[in-house]
Amino acid sequence: MRVLIIHNAVAPDAPPDDRDVLVQVDAVSQALHRLGHEFSALPCDLDLAELRGRIRTAAPDRVFNLVESLGGYGRLIAHVPALLDALEIPYTGSPSEAIYLSSHKPVAKALLAAAGLSTPPTVAAHPGPSFEGAGSTFTCGDGLFVVKSVWEHASVGLDEESLVRGRAPEDALLLARSASCGGACFAEPFIEGREFNLSVLAGGAKGPQVLPAAEIDFRDFPQGKPRLVGYRAKWDEASFEYHHTPRRFDFPAGDAPLLEELGAMAKKAFRTLGLRGYARIDFRVDPSGTPWILEVNANPCLSPDAGFAAAAARGGLSFEEVVSRILADVGGSMEEMTERVRPSPGEVTFRHEP
């Protein structure tokens, strides 16, 4: 099979979260080589006309889509798969519509809530509107809120300064945070408690397979330091957070019911948003034991040292097996995807903040 790996172009002075895609390209290339496929890699930028020509020249049987942004804009992540749809070339990962919906975090949260999945509500957004779903029962009021980017992933702009105590953040505060968040941002209640990552991989015997759950270990955080997996924890190798947020896969027997619930929620979120191939769902579990979906990542990092590869290895899967299963799962019609993500009438409301 001829496989074309398409990824976002990376500038020489790019930050570490952007450069990581090159690590993924190398890892996937090596796996494709060991699997016996022909492959080549193609960086892309905002020139979609040139990209279209180069794709046609390459004439791949399949595209391995590793595009995380275009021109540095995470909100353009769905444009390359949309182009591949127009060219009728099969590609790995989620369909363009599902990538768009899941990447817009407030919209994704509204769809999850409409499906009955617990997720902290969007209480403010800049620019509006906010999105609310009837499935969320979180009580808002005075408390601790976290400001996040609407579109950017890799925890861009997320640090201790993102936390706001008091009433829900107003537009002026969100505007002040928007530059560090890469533009549009929103606020939601901050869930104190345990943090879990659940990876989902297509091609299981009974549909999408939920890989072993990973928990972020905050035990070395000093008293009063917010337990937050922000940008430093993921990318700044000189930071305290980077070295004190390890993942763990070993749990006491008493956690078995919780892990089962998290797995069921992850699989339902995967299907609700019409995802395909692979994904990661991030959770917080509050002190009462209630799980809350924080975010759904339709194209999580495939670097060998990242969480998805670690969960697969814990589940007894080699990286080649992961790539093979992602490469095989390119089916699913537009009608199927639409049925998965369409909420029932009246379940999702759209409102502007006053």
CORQUI-V588726 format. One record per helix or strand of 3 or more residues. SS is the DSSP state (2 for helix, 1 for strand). FROM is the first residue (numbers start at 1). TO is the last residue. If there is no record, write none. Layout:
# CORQUI-V588726
ss:SS from:FROM to:TO
ss:SS from:FROM to:TO
This chain:
# CORQUI-V588726
ss:1 from:2 to:8
ss:2 from:16 to:34
ss:1 from:38 to:44
ss:2 from:48 to:58
ss:1 from:62 to:66
ss:2 from:74 to:76
ss:2 from:78 to:87
ss:2 from:96 to:103
ss:2 from:105 to:114
ss:1 from:122 to:126
ss:1 from:130 to:133
ss:1 from:143 to:149
ss:2 from:160 to:162
ss:1 from:163 to:166
ss:2 from:171 to:178
ss:1 from:185 to:189
ss:1 from:194 to:204
ss:1 from:207 to:210
ss:1 from:214 to:216
ss:2 from:231 to:235
ss:2 from:240 to:243
ss:2 from:253 to:272
ss:1 from:278 to:285
ss:1 from:291 to:297
ss:2 from:307 to:314
ss:2 from:319 to:328
ss:2 from:334 to:341
ss:1 from:348 to:351
